[in-house]
Structure formats: structure tokens, C-alpha cells
Amino acid sequence: MKSLLGRLRYRRLASTFTILATLSAGILIGSIAAHGVRGQESSKVDTSDATPLKVPAPRDLSTDFTRIAKQVEPAVVNINTITLPKERQQSRKLHGRSVAPPQQQQSPDDGDDDQDGQGGDDQDQNQNNLQDFFNRFFGMGPQGGQDDAGQERESLGSGFIVDPRGYIITNNHVVDKADKIFVKLPGDPDSGNGLQGRPATVVGVDKDTDIAVIKIKTDKPLPTVNLGNSDGAQVGDWVIAIGSPFTLSQTVTAGIVSAKNRTIDQSQAGQFQHFIQTDAAINPGNSGGPLLNMAGEVIGMNTAIFTQSGTYAGIGFAMPANVIVSVYNQLISPEHKVIRGSIGITFQPSISPAVARVYGFKNGVMINTVQSGFPADKAGLKPNDIITSIDGRSIKDGNDLVDDISARKPGTTVTLGYLRDGKSLTATVTIGDRAKMIAAANSGASDDDDNSSPSAPDAAQAKLGLQVSDIPQGAPAGLHGVVIENVKPGSFADEAGLGDFQGFVIVAVNRQPVHSAAEFGRIVAALKSGSDVAFEVVDPQHRSLGSHYVGGTLP
């Protein structure tokens, strides 16, 4: 049953075509009316010398694009879903009829706090914020957009068959929260409204990568796509996208690889999502469809677009095939879920070069917090330690650390090289189960509930463009430093990043602990032009979240 908004959208679309048809007819009628008199005169023209036109034999102008489209289209499917209002779901349960949602298989916890998988920020909120700029696009829906009793919400997306027995890969957001999922294969009869098809069930989902595996029953082998190695894709390569934009199934578009390893969500929610960027036209409904190289191999799955209008703006993002293969193989396992490793730390994703120089490292990851009782804590790691290697291999950054640790099986061990106060040390850490650690952290998490407030600003630090004050009386035991009162726009403090931390507490400058505004002033006074300056900052309300590090080179 189409929703009210769906009908309105359909009527607007139909109205648009009606207006165009009316205009065309008007032009045609006007032409006849305008040339009516001359038309009578033209009947006197002798056309015996006119040669009739002929339709030529069709010419085969096949290209690689044509070949790939013919080869892959049979394995690209249309996916439509129905989500019932909560009232109707409850009503069905009360009447004893099971309405099991398709995501009944166990899936990984989507709570995420850190870069190696331990913590508890609300990922759904992060995704909602991200949608202001990057639309997750699954067709004309959810149509209706209301949860009134009696209304169904419909959405539309794409997918591709990877196993002749009916296994299909798509985006998790295409099937998320759906009560009914239908798959329409090329050649399947149209139900009349462009929706419905063969019932599908969810095999498993991975919210972290937005990948889902669904399955349909089939009495004969189905056509499949060929998967390629996404690492081989290069910027500038031709690519082809196939899907169902705006319900227009089997739509083929072409473009190039615009960039690789593109992270569109810089928060922890996007830590496992590093996309292939393309300018192949993809729109609502393409979500879950394949991105193909010129060998006809799937190198990515179209997942998101950058848009301010809700439609194609020249920038699309596809999840790399190599990630898809890894996730798929785990989702079809008996557990039907992705198991990732974790060591129980949080860290700052990016640190300025000045901070790195002050703390004496070029590549590596500085630990913000170590969760008590988790693997890193048991191995003796502490906040401010800098992880520099894994099993003797130097790590570049946080993404490198996350990719390595998360790919390891819980229960295995890893040797981490790290720096502490300039000394090189090693620790043997036993990898934990990320999902279980998230659940444990969420169930026992507690934040310090401080109520410190800043006092009058101290204008003595004009050298930095920064005003600080002593921590007020009654501050929690163990908290030391100075409160950031004000940051002058365009000043060194502002350029260093302190403008984002007004109300926070500076606990150290260049690794020197700070206990008062006077002590802070003496440290700053000793700084000279050209000096690297690193500030360690904490949130007095949530100290358990660890420190932030910002800095720069003093002009």
C-alpha cells in the first residue's frame, strides 16, 4: 500500500510529465493552426521527385561499456522493503502472528567509542549528523515518512547476486528495520506498482561497514557477478555503476575513480568505512548496487553520495570490494556476524606535527584512555603512551592500528612497541572481542560529574592570545591545570586549536604539568619564537574520556 507522501510524489511526477505532454501537444496544435492556410496551398506541390526515407539496418557499435552492461545486468537486482508502523507491529504480536523483523540474526553492536573498537558513543546520532551532508540513499523512500497506524513505509535499493543459490549483497541501510524484503530479478514480471518481488531473508548485517547479506529461494542457479580486487583500482580508471535510481531499474552510468581510501565520516562511527570515490552518476535507489571496472568486475558497492539537493552532484562513494569479501565471508559463517578484535583503548585520530615533535615521535598513535580491566590495561599500557609498532611492523596512524587489530581473532596475542617518556618498550597484548568489550564498557561506564565553572579571565597570556584562570575551589580531587576562559580569534592559541576547547582545562604544556595560572604564565614566558608548543587538555566534566592534544609552532 503506497503511503500518502508516496502518492503525492507520484502525482507530482505524473503532473510533471503531464505538463510536458500538454506543452508538446500545444506546440503541435499551434503549429497546425498557424500553418493551416499554407497547408492547403502545399497540396498543390508536386512531390513526385521526393525519395522516401528508409530505416537502415541496425549497426553494432558495441563498446566495453555495452559488453559489461550485458554481462552484469542479469545479476543486479532491485530490492524493495516494507516497514510497518509500530502500532501495527504490536497489534500483530498481540494476535499471536509472528512478525519477525528481517534482522533477527545477531549483528554486531553499533555503539562505538574509539578507534580500535572499545567504547560507547551513540553511532546512530553520528550517522544522523552525517546525513546533513552525506545522504544514505535508498530510493523514493522511506515513502510516507510517518508512523501513523495503518501506514506502511516503503524504501527501494539495489543489490547484486554473488552466489547462484540466491545470496545477495546490499547495503545494511537498504534493509535496516524492514519487516518485509522483496527482491526483483531482471525479467521478473512487474506487479503493477514497481515494487514487490521474491521474498528475501537477512543472513547477516554489519553496521560498521553498512553491508548486508540477504537470500532468496531459487529452483535454478542464478547469474552472478565477478568480484575484483579493489586494491588494483587507480584514480582515473573508468568505472560503471548499475542500479535502480528513482525505481528505474537496470540503469547504467559511467565515470572514473575520483579518489581512493576516502573517509567521509571523521568520527569513530566511520572508522571502518574508507570508500572509493567516483563521479559515475548514482542517485537514490542506486544504494547497494555494484561499481564495476572495465573488466566487468565488482570493485565496490555504491553506498553514499555527497549532495545538498538529495540527488547526484558528481560525488559518490563505494565500499571497496576487498572489504565486502571479508565481511561477506563472516556473515555467511555459522555465527552470521562480523567478529573484530580490540585492545580497549581510545586515541585522538589526528595530532599536529608540533605535538608529535614535542612528544618525540613521527608515526604512531598516542593513547588517550585505557579501559580498566581490558587487554591494554592488563598489558600495562597507560594514557600518553605512543604505540609505534605491531609485531615489529611500524604503524602509520590510527587507521593502520584499527585495520590491523580489528582483523585479529579474539584470544590471539600481539606484541606492541610503544614509547613512554621517550623510552622504547614492548608489551604483549591479548586481543579481545570488540562487541563483547563494547557491551561491557556500556554496562559499566560512568562519567565524572564535575561542576567546575570558570572564574574571571586572566589576560596575562597575550603572547598566545589565550586567557586562562585557576581551577575554582571545590574541583574534584586530582584535577589540576588552568581553565581556558577565552581564545582570541586568529591568535596562536586559536590556530593551534584551543578555540574548540573553551571551558576545558589545560593540564600540561610541552609535557610540563600545570597547577596554577601563575605557573602556566611562567611556562609560556619561557617559550621562544619558533618553539613547538603542545597543550594537553581535558574536559573537566568527562575526564574519563581522556586527554586531547593540540599545538603548533610559535611564530
JONORPE-V705497 format. One record per residue. RES is the residue in one letter. OMEGA is omega in whole degrees, 0 to 359 (* if undefined). D_FIRST is the distance of its C-alpha to the first C-alpha in whole Angstrom. Layout:
res-><RES	RES>
omega-><OMEGA	OMEGA>
d_first-><D_FIRST	D_FIRST>
This chain:
res-><M	K	S	L	L	G	R	L	R	Y	R	R	L	A	S	T	F	T	I	L	A	T	L	S	A	G	I	L	I	G	S	I	A	A	H	G	V	R	G	Q	E	S	S	K	V	D	T	S	D	A	T	P	L	K	V	P	A	P	R	D	L	S	T	D	F	T	R	I	A	K	Q	V	E	P	A	V	V	N	I	N	T	I	T	L	P	K	E	R	Q	Q	S	R	K	L	H	G	R	S	V	A	P	P	Q	Q	Q	Q	S	P	D	D	G	D	D	D	Q	D	G	Q	G	G	D	D	Q	D	Q	N	Q	N	N	L	Q	D	F	F	N	R	F	F	G	M	G	P	Q	G	G	Q	D	D	A	G	Q	E	R	E	S	L	G	S	G	F	I	V	D	P	R	G	Y	I	I	T	N	N	H	V	V	D	K	A	D	K	I	F	V	K	L	P	G	D	P	D	S	G	N	G	L	Q	G	R	P	A	T	V	V	G	V	D	K	D	T	D	I	A	V	I	K	I	K	T	D	K	P	L	P	T	V	N	L	G	N	S	D	G	A	Q	V	G	D	W	V	I	A	I	G	S	P	F	T	L	S	Q	T	V	T	A	G	I	V	S	A	K	N	R	T	I	D	Q	S	Q	A	G	Q	F	Q	H	F	I	Q	T	D	A	A	I	N	P	G	N	S	G	G	P	L	L	N	M	A	G	E	V	I	G	M	N	T	A	I	F	T	Q	S	G	T	Y	A	G	I	G	F	A	M	P	A	N	V	I	V	S	V	Y	N	Q	L	I	S	P	E	H	K	V	I	R	G	S	I	G	I	T	F	Q	P	S	I	S	P	A	V	A	R	V	Y	G	F	K	N	G	V	M	I	N	T	V	Q	S	G	F	P	A	D	K	A	G	L	K	P	N	D	I	I	T	S	I	D	G	R	S	I	K	D	G	N	D	L	V	D	D	I	S	A	R	K	P	G	T	T	V	T	L	G	Y	L	R	D	G	K	S	L	T	A	T	V	T	I	G	D	R	A	K	M	I	A	A	A	N	S	G	A	S	D	D	D	D	N	S	S	P	S	A	P	D	A	A	Q	A	K	L	G	L	Q	V	S	D	I	P	Q	G	A	P	A	G	L	H	G	V	V	I	E	N	V	K	P	G	S	F	A	D	E	A	G	L	G	D	F	Q	G	F	V	I	V	A	V	N	R	Q	P	V	H	S	A	A	E	F	G	R	I	V	A	A	L	K	S	G	S	D	V	A	F	E	V	V	D	P	Q	H	R	S	L	G	S	H	Y	V	G	G	T	L	P>
omega-><181	177	179	180	178	179	179	179	180	181	178	180	179	179	179	180	179	179	179	180	179	178	180	179	179	179	181	180	178	181	180	181	184	185	182	183	181	178	178	180	184	179	179	182	179	181	181	180	180	180	179	177	179	175	182	176	181	180	179	179	185	175	175	178	180	181	182	180	180	183	190	186	181	182	178	188	174	180	174	186	175	176	182	175	184	182	181	177	181	181	180	179	181	180	172	179	184	174	184	178	185	180	181	175	181	179	182	175	181	173	186	184	189	186	176	171	178	175	188	172	181	183	180	179	178	181	177	177	181	183	174	183	183	183	167	193	178	169	185	185	5	183	182	175	180	181	179	178	178	180	174	177	183	176	187	177	182	177	178	184	180	180	183	178	172	178	187	176	176	175	175	183	175	185	185	176	181	175	178	179	179	179	180	180	174	181	176	180	178	181	180	179	177	182	181	184	182	179	179	176	180	176	179	180	174	183	183	178	181	180	176	174	177	183	173	176	179	179	177	180	180	176	182	174	171	179	179	178	185	178	180	179	180	177	182	178	172	176	181	176	177	180	185	179	178	180	181	187	178	176	182	176	183	178	179	170	183	180	177	177	182	177	183	176	184	179	181	180	182	188	179	184	179	196	163	178	181	174	171	185	173	187	175	184	175	186	181	180	185	168	191	172	186	170	181	181	177	176	179	175	182	190	186	175	171	184	172	181	183	180	186	178	176	181	177	184	181	176	184	183	181	175	181	181	181	181	180	183	177	181	178	176	181	181	181	178	178	179	181	179	179	176	173	176	167	177	180	185	183	180	182	178	180	178	179	180	180	182	169	175	178	178	179	184	178	182	174	180	175	183	183	176	181	189	182	179	180	180	176	177	183	174	182	170	183	179	185	182	175	183	177	179	179	177	185	188	182	179	179	179	182	183	182	184	184	181	182	182	175	181	176	182	180	177	180	171	183	177	174	182	177	181	179	181	175	177	176	186	175	183	177	177	186	183	180	179	177	180	180	180	181	182	182	184	174	180	173	184	181	178	180	180	183	177	183	183	178	185	185	186	180	180	181	188	187	175	181	177	176	175	183	178	180	179	181	178	178	179	178	179	178	182	177	183	186	177	182	179	178	181	177	180	179	179	180	177	181	179	180	187	178	184	176	183	172	183	180	173	183	176	177	180	179	181	182	178	180	179	177	180	180	180	182	181	182	181	180	178	182	180	171	181	179	179	171	188	177	174	183	180	185	183	181	178	175	186	170	182	177	179	180	179	185	181	*>
d_first-><0	4	6	9	12	10	10	13	14	13	15	18	18	18	21	23	23	24	27	28	28	30	32	33	34	36	38	38	39	41	43	44	45	47	49	49	53	54	51	54	57	55	55	59	59	60	57	59	60	56	55	51	49	48	45	46	45	43	44	43	43	41	42	41	37	37	38	36	33	33	34	32	28	28	28	25	22	18	16	13	12	9	11	11	13	16	16	14	16	19	18	17	21	22	21	23	20	20	18	20	19	19	22	24	27	30	30	32	33	32	34	37	40	42	43	44	41	43	41	39	37	33	32	28	30	32	29	28	31	31	27	29	31	29	25	24	21	18	16	14	13	13	11	11	14	14	14	14	13	10	8	7	9	9	12	14	18	21	23	26	28	31	32	31	30	27	27	26	26	24	24	23	21	19	18	19	18	15	14	13	14	14	17	17	21	23	23	20	18	15	12	12	9	12	10	11	14	17	17	19	21	23	26	27	27	30	29	32	31	28	28	25	26	23	24	23	24	26	29	31	32	29	31	32	33	36	37	39	41	40	44	45	43	45	44	44	43	40	37	34	30	27	24	20	21	18	16	19	20	24	25	29	31	34	37	39	39	40	41	41	41	39	38	36	35	39	38	38	35	35	38	37	35	38	36	37	36	36	35	33	30	27	24	20	19	23	23	24	25	29	32	35	38	40	41	37	37	34	36	33	30	28	27	28	29	31	30	30	27	24	25	28	32	34	34	31	32	32	33	36	36	39	37	34	36	38	34	33	36	36	32	33	36	36	35	32	33	35	38	40	44	45	48	48	48	47	49	48	46	49	53	55	58	60	59	59	63	64	62	64	61	59	57	55	53	54	53	52	51	52	50	52	52	50	52	53	55	56	58	59	57	57	56	57	58	57	56	57	57	55	57	60	57	57	54	53	50	47	45	48	48	45	44	47	47	43	44	46	46	46	50	52	54	55	58	57	60	60	62	63	66	67	67	66	64	62	60	58	55	53	49	47	43	41	38	41	43	40	39	43	43	40	41	45	44	46	47	50	50	53	53	56	56	58	61	63	63	65	66	69	67	67	67	64	62	61	62	62	63	64	62	62	64	62	60	59	62	62	60	62	62	62	59	57	58	57	57	58	56	57	60	60	59	56	56	56	53	54	52	49	51	52	53	53	57	59	60	62	64	65	64	67	66	66	67	67	67	71	70	67	70	72	70	69	72	73	70	72	70	69	68	65	63	60	59	58	55	53	51	53	50	48	51	50	48	51	53	52	54	55	58	60	63	65	66>
